[in-house]
Amino acid sequence: MIMKKEIIDLLNDQTASKVLATVDSEGIPNVVPKGSISAIDDKTVVFADIFGDKTNKNLEETKRAAIAVFKQGKGYQLKGTFKEFQKSGSIFDKYSKMIKSGMGKDIKSVGIIQIEEIFDLTPKF
């Protein structure tokens, strides 16, 4: 599934609210705020792994992820498959620097999610 420019822009907006939902092998959901979520191209979303113990375990076990991103009444839900955690390379370096300068925290890795479904969450009045 290809994300439109509007969705990519919203994902890359640091002021937009973003949450990441995962599910464990028993079907129990886990939802966490992830302000670092952003798009690196029109099919791929990444996030910085700072505190994600349960989230990471779920992603490794089931590979399923859903993301909600919204700002000022506009929003989308994205569903996809977790690909990997990168612990080095250009994507890791970019997010490591960004989180260190913005939050003063070190990251463990960068999670990569391939987007497969997109749903518009914008209310229709």
C-alpha positions in Angstrom: 0.0 0.0 0.0 1.4 3.4 -1.0 0.9 6.3 1.4 -0.2 9.6 0.0 1.9 12.7 0.6 -0.7 14.0 3.1 -0.2 10.9 5.2 3.6 11.1 5.0 3.5 14.7 6.0 1.3 14.0 9.0 3.6 11.1 10.1 6.6 13.4 9.8 5.0 16.2 11.7 6.6 16.3 15.2 3.5 18.0 16.6 1.1 15.2 15.5 -0.1 12.6 18.0 1.0 9.1 17.2 0.4 5.7 18.9 1.6 2.2 18.1 -0.5 -0.8 18.8 0.8 -4.4 18.9 -0.7 -7.7 19.9 1.0 -10.6 21.7 0.8 -14.3 20.8 -2.4 -14.7 23.0 -4.2 -11.8 21.2 -3.7 -9.3 24.1 -3.2 -5.8 22.7 -0.7 -3.2 23.8 -0.9 0.5 22.8 1.9 3.0 23.5 2.5 6.6 22.5 5.4 6.8 20.0 6.2 10.4 19.0 9.2 9.3 17.0 7.1 7.5 14.4 7.7 8.8 10.9 7.7 7.8 7.2 11.0 7.1 5.4 9.3 6.4 2.1 5.7 5.9 0.8 5.5 2.3 2.1 7.6 2.3 5.2 7.3 3.7 8.8 10.0 3.7 11.4 10.2 4.5 15.1 12.9 4.9 17.7 13.1 2.1 20.3 13.7 3.7 23.7 11.5 1.9 26.3 9.7 -0.7 24.2 10.1 -4.0 26.1 6.5 -5.3 25.7 6.0 -3.6 22.3 9.3 -5.1 21.0 8.4 -8.6 22.3 5.0 -8.4 20.6 6.5 -7.2 17.3 9.1 -10.0 17.3 6.5 -12.6 18.1 3.5 -11.7 15.9 5.0 -9.1 13.4 1.6 -7.2 13.5 1.4 -3.4 14.1 -1.1 -0.7 13.8 -0.4 3.0 14.0 -2.8 5.9 14.6 -1.6 9.4 13.7 -3.8 12.5 14.1 -3.7 16.3 14.4 -6.5 18.9 14.5 -9.3 16.6 13.4 -7.4 14.8 10.7 -6.1 11.3 11.2 -5.2 7.9 9.8 -4.8 4.3 11.0 -2.0 2.4 9.3 -1.7 -1.4 9.6 1.4 -3.3 8.7 4.0 -5.9 9.2 7.0 -5.4 11.4 10.2 -6.1 9.5 13.2 -5.7 11.8 15.0 -3.7 14.4 18.1 -1.9 13.0 20.9 -1.3 15.5 23.3 0.5 13.1 23.3 2.3 9.7 22.0 5.5 8.4 18.4 5.2 9.6 19.6 4.3 13.1 22.2 7.2 13.1 19.5 9.7 12.1 17.0 8.7 14.8 19.7 8.3 17.4 20.8 11.9 16.9 17.2 13.2 16.8 16.2 11.5 20.1 19.4 12.4 21.8 19.1 16.1 20.9 15.3 16.3 21.6 14.9 14.0 24.6 18.4 13.5 25.9 17.9 9.7 25.6 19.8 7.0 23.8 17.9 4.6 21.6 18.3 0.8 21.5 17.3 0.4 17.8 14.9 1.6 15.1 11.9 -0.4 14.3 10.8 -0.8 10.7 7.2 -1.4 9.7 5.9 -2.1 6.1 2.5 -0.5 5.6 -0.2 -2.7 4.1 -3.5 -1.0 4.9 -4.6 2.6 5.4 -7.9 3.9 6.9 -9.0 7.5 7.1 -10.0 8.4 10.7 -11.1 11.9 9.8 -14.7 12.4 11.1 -17.3 12.8 8.4 -19.9 15.4 9.4 
